[in-house]
Amino acid sequence: MKLKGSYFYTLREDAKDEESISGNLLVRAGMIKKVGAGIYMYLPLGLKVLEKIKKIVKEEMDKAGAEELLMPSLIPQEYYEACGRIKSLGDSMFKLEDRYNKPYALGPTHEELFTYAAKNVIKSYKDMPFTIYQQADKFRDEPRPRYGLIRVREFIMKDAYSFDKDEEGLDKSYQTMRNAYNNIFDRMKINYKIVKADTGVMGGSLSEEYQAVTDIGEDILVLCDHCDYASNIEVSEVISKDEEKTKDLALELVETPDKESIEDVCTYLNIDVKDSVKALLMRADDELVIFFIRGNRELNLVKACKLLGVSEINFADDELIATSNAVPGYTGPINLNAKIVIDREILTMHNFCCGANKKGHHYKNANVKDFKYDVVGDIVNVKEGDICPVCGGTLYFKKGIEIGNIFKLGTKYSEKLGLTYLDENNKSMPVVMGSYGIGAGRILASIIEQNNDENGMILPLSVAPYQVCIVIVDTKDDKQMEEANRIYEDLTSKGIEVLLDNRDERVGVKFKDMDLIGIPLRITVGKKIIDNTVEVKPRREKEFQEINLAELDNYITDFLNK
């Protein structure tokens, strides 16, 4: 493409309302433009990059044997009601009515429709396995859109679904998709981790996330310094260190006037916060449930919900708390008349401090034998420095952007929607499903978060809008214009994607623009063209080198084949 006369612009100043590096650079590079909170248009350069990402995804999905189709975005709500998901999707679903008052939704996810599509062909075990997929718009009413393309309300997702007769078949389909995902992200040169994750509203027996390791991101990745253990903090298991057994001391009631936070209590009593137990007064299915965890830990709501078999846990209000003898700020497990859930780490603790259910008072030297509890389990977040559950190494954290996920859905949707088949014994059985998603926009954001410098983005060859750019120093110089156009036509004829900057701009402006948009290789045609010499500069390198025109083809070929 020749820039003069094309749709192209860049911004010199940072975008005021973009919190992430990727969001800022994409806006400045004229690749995307915000329309509203979490809603963006893709401009020509940005769309070109997005289409390259989608092309790689398509190639690897097709290679894995999946077949592409396209589902509608406007979906009658009855499809979601059939699986009871109107409630679980909640306010994240965009809902509307047509002129006849029939309820519709803008599709946030498409499990139900893929299941209905599969019912068209699956009658017998002989009709499986197969995998179908799409790359299409999704809509979710995010309460807090942010970080550019990372958390948005409208986005393009590749979602695929496999259909098998049994778990053994699902295992094979799952591994096939896992291999395809590895190929996709490897081709894009993304630094990623595959982490164990919560199955969430999707359900199923296994979920893994592909997380791009970045300095920004909403997910905390738990990694080990000795092995390849990787997990999302939501599901990472806490392994308690064995504590030295000490003699149980006599329980002691002490005054803690106006000391309601566990940190204030421990400071007042000169106790290490790790030797205390704190209470969290919560509502679970309209029941008061009081969780007790170590003072220096944080409650993990995902783990807590799974332990109790509920979909949501929130803080209890005063009316619910009043159904017990709990005293906010001074609640403890001893003689408490409410449902008690303790973290399993408390079983290893001795002589700890806790609330006394009496305003202005706490207990010292409490032990597990002093109270009864209803449920025990791992309900807290891991911390950096904790023990790796696989090898005993030390855990550390990184931030990540979820760019893909794979689920073993099992029979959750097939049972609810009547997707069955006749097995070898002519017995009706539910189809076993898998689900596999990729976010194209998040991939774009992740690549830029991982590949940038003070001058702009540094895009890998596989997704850059153009592989090579040619900058003309002086467009009034006939020799420079002639040779630049000749190089452009020659490279284009060889199938190389070239951007020719033939604008009547200062060369410094052109350099800045080419660096900002991240073209992998820059060729500069200047005064030395009379000596058949041009400058070449890879975007990742600081310095340029001069090269004779006779050697240019070989140089470019070598560069593109690295």
N, C-alpha and C positions, 0 to 999 in steps of 0.2 A: 504494500500500500504506500502511496505517496501522500505525505502529510498535507501539502499545500492543497487547499480546497476540500479537505476532509473534515469530518466531525472530530475535533481533537482540542482538548484544553487541559490545562493543569493549574493548580493553585499554589501560590508561593507560601501562604500562611497556613498554619495548622487549622484543621476543622475545629470549631469551638465546642461542638456538642458530641465529639467522638472520644470515648474513654480509652480505646485500645489502639495500639500501634497499627494493627491491620486496618481498622476502621478509618483511622486518620489518613493513612497512605492511600487507601483505595479511593477515598473522597478526593484527596489532593491530586491523585493521578487521573481523575476524571473517569474512573472505572465504574463507580456507583454514585448514586445520588439519593439522599434520604427524602422520602415522600411524607412519612409520618413516623411515629414511634415504632421501631421494629419493622418498618416497611421501606424497601429500597427498590429503585429501578437499576437495572444493569445497563450501562451505557456501552457503546460498541467495543471498546477495548476490554472492559470487564466481562461482557458476554462472550467474547472470544476465548478468554481464559476459562470461564465457566463451561463452555462447550467442550474444551479440551479435556477438562476433568471428567465430564460426562462421557466423553468418547472412550477414555481409558476404562472407566467403570463398565461401559457397555462391552468393550472388547473382552475384558476378563470374565464378565458374566456369561457372555455368549460362548467363550472358550470352555467355561465350566459346564456348559450344557443347558443353561437357563434360557427360557424363551420370553421375549419382551411383549408386553401388552400395554394398554393405557386405560386407567380407571377414571371415572368422573370425579371432579372435586365437589360438585353439588350433590349431596347424598340425602335421601329421605331418612329422617331420624329413626324410623322403624327398624332399620338395619342394626343400629347401635342398641336399640331397646331389646332386640332379640337376645343379646348377650348381657343385658343389664349394665351397659357401660355408659349410659347417659349420666348416671350418678357418679361413677368413678372418674369419668373425664371432667365432670363438673363445669366450672366456669372457664376452663381452658378451651371449650368448644364454642366456636362461633355458630349461633343458632339464628334462623330466620324462617319466615313463612312466605309462601307464595300467595297469589291473589285469591286462592281458594282456602286460605288459612291452613294449608297443610304444612306441617313442620319439616324443615330441612336443616342440614348442617353443612358447613364448609369442612371437608374431610380433614380431621387431625391425624387420622391413621386409617388403614384400609384392611385390617384383618378380616372383617366380616365380608366385604365384597370379594376378596380373593377366595374365601371359603365357598361363597356362592358360585363363583366361576368354576371352582374345582368340581362342584356337584354336577356340572354339565357332562363331565367325562368319566368320573370315577363311579364305577358300578361293581367292579371285581378287583381282586388283588393284582390281576394282570394289567390293570390300567396305571399302575405305579411302578417305580417312582417318577416324579417329574418336578421341575421347579419353574415358576413363572415370576416375572418381575416387571417393574415399571420405574421410570424416572419422571416424577410429577410433583406438582405443587401440593404442599400441606399447609394447613392454617391452624394456628393455636393462639389463643388470646392470652399471651404472656402478660402477667401482672407487671413485670419489670423488664421490658426489652433493654438490652445493653450490649456493649462490646461489639458494635458494628454488626457483622454478619453472624456472630456467635450466638446471640440470643435474640431471635426475631419472631415476628408474627406470621409471616409468609415465607416459605422456604421450599427449595427443591430437594426431595429425598428419593433415593433409590431404595425401594422396598421390595424384597423378594420373599417368596414363601415356597417351602418344599413340602411335598406330600408323599408319605411313605406308609407302608402297611404295618410296620412295627418299629420298636425302638432301635433295633439293629440297623434297619434301613435309615432311620433318622440320624444315627451316628455317622453313617457314611455321607449322607447329604450335608450334614453339619460340617464335617471335615473338608468336603469339597468346597463349600462356601468359605470356610476359614482360609483355605489355601488361596482361593481367588482374592480374598481381602488382602492377604499378605502381598500378593502380586500387585494389586492396585496401589497400595500405599508405598511399596518399594519403588514402583515405577515413578511415583511422584516425589521420591527422595524425602519422605516425611520421617522424622524421628518419632516413633510411636512405641507404645507399650500395650500389650494385650492384658487386660486386668479382669479379674473376677468381679462381677457386679450383681446388684440386686435386680431381680426379675420385675419388680414394680407392678404396674397395672397390666403389663403384658402377660404376666403369669408364666408358667412353665417351670421346668426343672433345672435349667442352667442358663446363665446369661454371662456373656463376656463383652467387654467394651474395648474398642480400639481408641486409645487416648493419645493425642498428639502432645508431647511434652513441651510445655511453654512456660514463660514467666507469668502469663496471665491465663486464667481459666477458672471455671466454677467448680471443678472437681479436684479433690485432693487424692493423689496417687500415693499408695503406700508401697515402698520398694525396700528391698533387702540389700545390704552392703556385701553379702557373701554368696547369695544365690539369685536365681532369676524370678524369685517371688514378686508378684505384682498384683495389687488389688485396689479397688476403690475403697476409700475409708468407710463407706456405708456398710460394707460387709466384711472388712478385715477383722480377723479374729484377734482378741486380746489374750495373750498368754501371760499369766501372772507369774512373777518371780516367787520362788519359794522363800517364805519369810521365816526367820528363826523363831522357833516356838518359845514363848515366854510364859511365865506364870501369870495366870489370870489374877488381876488385882481386884480389890473390892470396889464395886460400883459406887460412884460418888456424885451426888447432885450438887452442882455449883451454880452460882449466880453469874449471869452474863447480861447485865443491864444494857438495853438498847443496842445489843449486838446481834443483828439478824442475819447477816451474810456469814458464810462459813469462814471466809478469810478474816473478817473482823473478830469472830469468836476465837479463832486459832491465835491470832495476834494477841488478843486480850489474855488468853490462858497460856501463852507462850508454848503453843503446840504446833508442830509441823502440820501443814494442811493435809499432807498425805496420810496422817494418822487420825483423820476425821472421816465421818460419813455424813453426807448431806442428803436432804430430801427434796424431791420434785413432786409437787401435787398436781396430778394430771387427770384429764377426762378421757376415758376410753370406752366407746359405746355407751355413753351416758352414765358410766360408773366411775366413782372416785377410785383412782389407783395411785398409790404413793410409791414412787421408785426411790430406792436408796442406792447411792453409788459413792465411791471413794471421793473425798473432798477435792482432789486435784484432777478428777475426771469429768468428761462431758457425756451426757446422755445421748445415745444414738437412737433416734426415733425409728429408723428403718428396722434395726434389730429388735427394738421394743415392740413394734407393731407385729413383726413376725412371731415373736415369742408368745404374744397374747392372741394372735390370730385375728387382729383388727386391721382396718384399712387406714385409720387415722387416730392420732393421739394429740390432744391439745391441752393447754393449761386449764386447770379447773377454776371455776368462778367461786365467789364467796358462798353462794347458795349451796353449791355441791360440797364445798369444804365443810360447811356447817353440819353436814350429815355425819361427821366424825368428830373425834376430840382433838384433831390436828390443830396446831397453832402455827400459822404461817410465820416463818423465821425461826421457829423453835420446835419444829416437828421432828420426832424421832420414832424408831420402830418399837420401843419398849412400851407395852401396855397401850398400843395404838389400835383403835377399833375401826380399821379400814383394810381394804385389800392391799397387801404388802408384796412388792416385787423387789428383790435385791439382786444386785450384780454379783456374779459368782466370785469376783475378786474379794468381796467382803468375807467370804468363808475362810480366807487365809489371814485375815487381820486379827489383831489382839489388842485389847485395852485402848479402844478408840473413843473419840469424842463424838457425841451425837446430840440431837435435840431431846428435850425432856417432855414435850407436849405441855409445857407450862411457860407462860410468858416470862421472859427474862431469865430462863434457866436452861442449862444443858447438863448432860451426863459426861463424866470422865470415866475411863476404864470400863467402857461397855464391851461386851463380847457377844458372839452369835448365840450363845446359850441363854442369854438374858431375854430373848424375844422369839416369837414365832413368825414365820413368813409363809406366804402362799405360793410364790413362784420364784425360782432362781434361774439365772441365765446370763449369758454374755450380752450386756445391754449398753456398753460404753464404747466410745471412740478410742482407737489406738492412739498412742502418742509417739513422737519421734524418740528413739532410744529404747522402745519396747522390743520384746523378743520376737524374732521371726518364727511363725508357727510351722515352717517347713524345716529350716536348718538350725535354728537357734541363734542366727546372726542378729545384727542390729537393724531396726527399721528406720527409714528416713522418708521424708515427704518431697514430692514434686507436684506442681500444678499441671493440670491437663485439660485439654478440650476434647470432648467426646466427638469423634468424627465417624464412628461406625459402631454397630452393635450386632450381636448374633445371639439368638434365643433358641432354646429347645422348648417349643410351646407345648409339645405333647398333644393331648386330646382335648384341651380346654375349649377351643372354639368348635372343633368338629362335633363334640358331644352336644354342645348347646345349639348348634345350627343343623344338626342332623346329617353331617357329612360321614357316611358310612360306606362300607364295601362288604362284599361276600368273600370270605376267605376260602382256603382249599377245601374246607369241610362244609361249605355253603352256610356258614354262620356269619351273621351280621356283626361287623366290628367297626369301631371308630377309627378314622384316619389319623395318623400321627403327623403333626406339623412342625415345621421350623420356620423362623422368621429372621430376616437379615436386612438391616438398614444402613444406609450411608447418607450423610448430609453433604451435598456438593458445596454449598456456601461456606459451611464450617471448614471444609477441606481448604478452600481458598484462603480463608482467614488464618488457618493454622500454618499454611505454607509461608505466608507473609510474616506471621509472628516469629517463625523460626528462621526466616531468611530476610534480613534487612540490615541497613546501616544508617548512618546519619544522612545519607543522600537519598534514601528511598528503599524500595523493595528490590530483592535479588531473586528473580524467579528461575526455577529449574527449567531446563530446556523442554521437558515434557509438557509443561503447562504454560510457558511464556506465550504471550499473544503473538510475538514474532521471535524468530530465533536470532536474527541478525538485524542490526540497524545501520544505516549508512548516513553519516552526517556530512553535509557539504559546508565547508567553512565559508566560502564566498560564492553566493548564487549568481553574482554578476560576472564571475570568471567562467568563460565559455569552456575552457579545458576541464575545469573541475566539474562543471555540470555534465559535460559530455561523458567523462569517465565514470562519474557516479551513476549516471543512468545506464551506462554499458554494464557496470558491475551488477546493478540492480536487475537488469533484464537477464543477464547470464545466470545469476543465482536463482532467480524466480523460475527460469526454464528448467532448472535441475530439481525443482520441487522444494526449494528452501524458502521458508517464510521470511520475507524481507520487508523492513519498514524504511522508506527513504525520507529523510528529513530535508526537504527542499524548500522549507519556509524561508522567507526573507527576515530572518531573526539573527541576532548576534550569536556567535558560535557558543558562547558561555551559556546562553539560555537553552540552546539545543542540547548541550551536554547535560545540563541539570535535568531537563525533561526526560532524556533517555535513561539517566540513572534512576530517576524517580519511578518510571514505569517498569524498570527492572529487566530490560532486554539483555539476554545473556552475553552477546558479543557486539561491540561497536567498531565500525570501520569509519575512519575519518579521512575524507578526501580534501586535501588542502594544497598549499603552494608547491609541495614537493611532488605533486602529481606530474610535473614536467620532467621529473627524473624517474617516472614510473614507480613512485613510492607512496604508500599510504600508511596510516597508523592503525594498529589493531589493539583493542583493549577488552579483555573479558571483564564482565561486570564484577566478578568476585575479586579481581586483582586491582591493586592500587596504581600500578604503572602501565603505560602503553609501550608498544614496541613498533619500530618501523619495519615494513616488509615490502619486498618488491612485488609488483603485480603478477609477475610470472610464478611466484610462490604462493599467491593468495588462495588459489583453489585448494591446494594441498593443506594449507593451514586451516581453512574453514572445515574441510572434510575431517581432519584429525580432531578439531574442536568439537564438532557435532557428534563424533563417534566415541567420545570419551565415556 
